[in-house]
Amino acid sequence: MLESRPGGVYLVRGLGVLALAVLLAAGCRQEVVVVGHGELTSMAFTEGGPIPSRHTCDGDDISPPLQWSAPPEGTAELALVMDDPDAGGFVHWVVVGLRPTVTTLDEGSLPAGAREGRNDFGSLGYRGPCPPSGEHRYEFTLYALSQPLAVSDSPTADEVRAAARGVNIFEAPLTGTYARQ
């Protein structure tokens, strides 16, 4: 899929190589960003499955373990955002500064060099699912970036997403659910 973005940037998803070849053959002089998709998983829950209460406000409220496929060559930095689309994109976690050689986050911890950003609770770090009612979905998205992000020391998810425009070369999504008992 070819998607035009502001500033003459074209985002190519899916059949990236074919679409890129078409753009180049047509003499396109615009910036082209190819976004591949990787696999993000957790040993704590499966894609679309329930997030254990240990990782929520009803439990220890610690981040779940995550692992992902190796990002593509040319990755300078990884970033992670966790939000709740059922609550208008309410942000629960922002992590930046992950080295491209890192492929796991252990439960409740970050590797050297990584730092946590500001969540929508108004604090730094992870705050787990805590829906006011019903079952909510929680989306974790790992971004592989072709250059380090130019963001503040405690960035918001909006800051990360804005800085990633044009340099995002890989995304790996994971969705979990949670309903309070």
Order of alpha helices (4+ residues) and beta strands (2+ residues): beta-beta-alpha-beta-beta-beta-beta-beta-beta-beta-beta-alpha-beta
